Amino acid sequence: MSTNGLPAKFSAWNLFRRGLTGESWPPVWRSHDLEGSYDVVVIGAGVHGLATAYYLAKNHGINRVAVLDKGYVGGGGSGRNTAIVRSNYLTAEGVQFYDRSVKLYQSLAVDLNFNVMFSRRGHLTLAHNDGSLRTMRWRAEVNKLQGIDSEVIGPDEIKALVPEMDTSTSARYPILGALYHPPGGIVRHDAVNWGYARAADARGVHIHQNTEVIDIETSGDRVTAVKTNRGSIATPVVVNCTAGWATTIADMVGVRLPIITHPLQAAVTEPVKFFLHAVVVSGSLHVYVSQTERGELVFGASVDPYASYSMRGSLEFTEELAGHVLELIPSISKMRLLRQWAGLCDMTPDYSPIMGFTAVGGFLVDVGWGTYGFKAGPVAGEAMAEAIATNKTPEIISSFGLDRFQSGQLVGEKGAASVGH
Ligand SMILES: Cc1cc2nc3c(=O)[nH]c(=O)nc-3n(C[C@H](O)[C@H](O)[C@H](O)COP(=O)(O)OP(=O)(O)OC[C@H]3O[C@@H](n4cnc5c(N)ncnc54)[C@H](O)[C@@H]3O)c2cc1C
């Protein structure tokens, strides 16, 4: 800790000074005893829970906030994702929302004083048939109307961006074109989680790991307390940021969510010399790939086609992934996979999130993040914090309320999901 009890500032001067004096760096965030009451209890220490807590403290001065996690910071999807950031969605609501997040990501390292390694790469969504090409054109037009840099390009331009890609007409699934979105890129997911945790802690938020919520108490139609394996906490506001486990928490207060949890797998290769600048996605082949700054190729795919809370990898995934990736980039056939893993995805019927107030007073949700929620962490945290502080639904999330499933006003984003599901 620095002398005032806050985490040390990361700077060239501090690095230099500590290098000379040998003084060690303090922990990134602190541990605390569980207090008997907090103004806000956030369940889930992934990017959404941590960002909500951070913006509550930073933007609204509300810092008697506890973030509870049954495991560890980033142990859910936030530490298991492939970290793709983009805003080339299909609906105007979606595009505006994710664009705000891209903008927050661009300045997040400075805001959090933590290098989150945001890297603008350009994002290519390939079209292998006329139907996909039509959807790409549709997305490009919606994007342009919202001021987002997005356009449909042809095989020659794709080849210029990714020379290793097989754009020939003799490929098994020839590439007809792609939606090209230059602002898209990747970020370092652990750094984002740790950066938010550190910055929230510095502003007085308490992060409690290994603290499982086992029940939520209500009186009348309002939440009053959260029961955990470490004791009870009185609170007027509870925010459910538990993604794949979202329905288990909502069930505690009788709120039904139209969510089904599916596993999603990913894999990474050994590092090689940098050659793949763009992020490449193929919905038809159910695969996407990017290269990290360190040189590994990171692959993702569609969700496993069954509901489960299991986070185990499978051989079927690896086989299909390898086959499909090689159809796109045959020259990487000698690369070796280092590891594969899985996380949980809370899928909604319209592939959009569920955010804001519920019928139970003081119980808010920030869930339904499916396969696309990491990129939304900053904007979701900012908006949820505003909702709690003002007791009003911010305009930017007004389309994502739970009531849309009663009114039938769904926000159909399936056509903009990374890969077909
Ligand atoms: C393999 C994979 C690849 C992905 N790729 C991308 C991508 O490229 N881009 C993108 O935008 N998104 C991607 N996603 C989706 C993204 O990871 C998630 O949508 C996002 O991380 C959800 O964040 P969160 O903070 O809401 O939840 P999580 O990070 O899942 O955190 C939820 C937390 O709640 C905790 N919890 C659960 N129950 C309880 C309880 N009873 N008490 C206390 N704590 C509890 C869990 O321990 C967990 O830490 C991917 C997901 C996976 C699995």
The ligand as an ORCA input file, in Angstrom:
! r2SCAN-3c Opt
* xyz 0 1
  C     -15.104    -18.835    -24.273
  C     -15.809    -17.497    -24.236
  C     -15.479    -16.521    -25.170
  C     -16.115    -15.270    -25.146
  N     -15.686    -14.300    -26.000
  C     -16.194    -13.041    -25.901
  C     -15.672    -12.021    -26.704
  O     -14.755    -12.223    -27.515
  N     -16.204    -10.766    -26.570
  C     -17.207    -10.515    -25.699
  O     -17.672     -9.384    -25.647
  N     -17.714    -11.478    -24.884
  C     -17.227    -12.736    -24.959
  N     -17.708    -13.727    -24.147
  C     -18.801    -13.440    -23.215
  C     -18.275    -12.749    -21.962
  O     -17.171    -13.447    -21.438
  C     -19.360    -12.646    -20.890
  O     -20.568    -12.205    -21.451
  C     -18.950    -11.652    -19.794
  O     -17.652    -11.922    -19.335
  C     -19.940    -11.685    -18.646
  O     -19.388    -10.909    -17.613
  P     -20.123    -10.766    -16.242
  O     -19.325     -9.858    -15.410
  O     -21.557    -10.437    -16.463
  O     -20.143    -12.261    -15.632
  P     -18.952    -13.264    -15.197
  O     -17.624    -12.759    -15.585
  O     -19.344    -14.623    -15.687
  O     -19.047    -13.187    -13.638
  C     -20.128    -13.726    -12.926
  C     -19.608    -14.032    -11.548
  O     -20.722    -14.359    -10.698
  C     -20.232    -15.210     -9.714
  N     -21.358    -15.881     -9.051
  C     -22.234    -16.757     -9.591
  N     -23.116    -17.171     -8.672
  C     -22.789    -16.551     -7.513
  C     -23.304    -16.590     -6.184
  N     -24.361    -17.358     -5.853
  N     -22.718    -15.825     -5.230
  C     -21.648    -15.046     -5.547
  N     -21.104    -14.996     -6.766
  C     -21.671    -15.733     -7.746
  C     -19.313    -16.157    -10.470
  O     -18.380    -16.777     -9.616
  C     -18.659    -15.241    -11.494
  O     -17.369    -14.812    -11.111
  C     -17.124    -15.002    -24.168
  C     -17.451    -15.996    -23.235
  C     -16.799    -17.216    -23.244
  C     -17.164    -18.250    -22.211
*
